[in-house]
């Protein structure tokens, strides 16, 4: 029984470690993937990393705020509620605007040929994850 409890604690620790969000690592992974797809020069590589890192920091802040909100609700004995349809739509709109800003930034960093490759890369990644244009989570490959 002690062995089973010890193993369960190890698995819980591993899950917590997986859940930790590291903005720098995320930015490095994203930058490396874009570099592989687009063959960036050193200045482009730096600019893309800075952009990815800034995005990851914003994401970290959002994750932290959501976690704190949920923890506060739990401490008050309330069950965290799912966002309303309006809240989800608003979040999607914000994400869409962030993506447009990102695309404009990339347009300024990349050559026209690289930018076209970038757009194709983005589309392939979206499809690879099972979410084509306009698809929502859960409407992936099975919904086609």
Rosetta blueprint (number, residue, H / E / L):
1 X L
2 X H
3 X H
4 X H
5 X H
6 X H
7 X H
8 X H
9 X H
10 X H
11 X H
12 X H
13 X H
14 X H
15 X H
16 X H
17 X H
18 X H
19 X H
20 X L
21 X L
22 X L
23 X H
24 X H
25 X H
26 X H
27 X H
28 X H
29 X H
30 X H
31 X H
32 X H
33 X H
34 X H
35 X H
36 X H
37 X H
38 X H
39 X L
40 X L
41 X L
42 X H
43 X H
44 X H
45 X H
46 X H
47 X H
48 X H
49 X H
50 X H
51 X H
52 X H
53 X H
54 X H
55 X H
56 X H
57 X H
58 X H
59 X H
60 X H
61 X H
62 X H
63 X H
64 X H
65 X H
66 X H
67 X H
68 X H
69 X H
70 X H
71 X H
72 X H
73 X H
74 X H
75 X H
76 X L
77 X L
78 X L
79 X L
80 X L
81 X L
82 X L
83 X L
84 X L
85 X H
86 X H
87 X H
88 X H
89 X H
90 X H
91 X H
92 X H
93 X H
94 X H
95 X H
96 X H
97 X H
98 X H
99 X H
100 X H
101 X H
102 X H
103 X H
104 X H
105 X H
106 X H
107 X H
108 X H
109 X H
110 X L
111 X L
112 X H
113 X H
114 X H
115 X H
116 X H
117 X H
118 X H
119 X H
120 X H
121 X H
122 X H
123 X H
124 X H
125 X H
126 X H
127 X H
128 X H
129 X L
130 X L
131 X L
132 X L
133 X L
134 X L
135 X L
136 X L
137 X L
138 X L
139 X L
140 X L
141 X H
142 X H
143 X H
144 X L
